[in-house]
Amino acid sequence: MLKKSRKYDTDFLKENMMGPNSMKIVEELSESLKLEKGMRVLDLGCGRGLTSIFLAEEYGVTVFATDLWISATENYERIKSMGLEDKIIPIHAEAHDLPFAHEFFDVAVCVDAYHYFGIEEDYLTKYFAPLVKKGGQIAVAVPGLKQEFTNGVPAELQPYWFDDMSLTLHSCDWWHNLWKACDSVRIQECKELKCLEEAWQDWLLCDNEYARRDIGMMKAEGGNYFNLVSLMATKL
């Protein structure tokens, strides 16, 4: 059961979610990570910084909160409001142009963002894995599918389906095969996260136009198709 994320203010979380509750997702991910105080952690695609706040607060790590859509200044104000400005460094950067040295990080995480750029065959090898020290861990969580739609998008989902969803939403097996091709990491696990239903329900309760749009889609989906895929690997 996820306990650490429950102590954070519900209104603060709802105001800053940009999809399924990323704080609960990163809490479950962190159960498989070896996080120690003072480690340098890359939080790629951090959004409004919920994942960075959780990692810094709960583990005492130094987090480089990196995002393209949310400005570093906006995230810095949020970080200061939580009293974490000495543990979180906000960065504004695009995923293919990250301003970090190779092997700079002990751990790299990416929650609910990797599917926008990490579907490229060489992304892990060329852009993400090089930033992590040998022996360091890489952890990713993405919305996905229980099985690939080999016979097309199910009829009940078609009213809610956008073309880019066919590019970004994939099964555990699909992601495992993609990462298996990278010879600079060893895959530790690839699985469905247990917080799937809870993280989605938290998002649907938000007063957010995208959350309201997703209500009908999730009702039509009925727990039959969608997934939260987690990938964990060690840098070789």
Secondary structure, DSSP 8 states (H G I E B T S, - for coil): ---GGGGS-HHHHHHH-SSS-HHHHHHHHHTTS---TT-EEEEET-TTSHHHHHHHHHH--EEEEEESSS-HHHHHHHHHHTT-TTTEEEEE--TTS----TT-EEEEEEES-GGGTTTSTTHIIIIIGGGEEEEEEEEEEEEEESS--TT-S-GGGGGG--HHHHHH---HHHHHHHHHT-TTEEEEEEEE-TTHHHHHHHHHTSS-HHHHHHHHHHHHHTTSSEEEEEEEEEE-
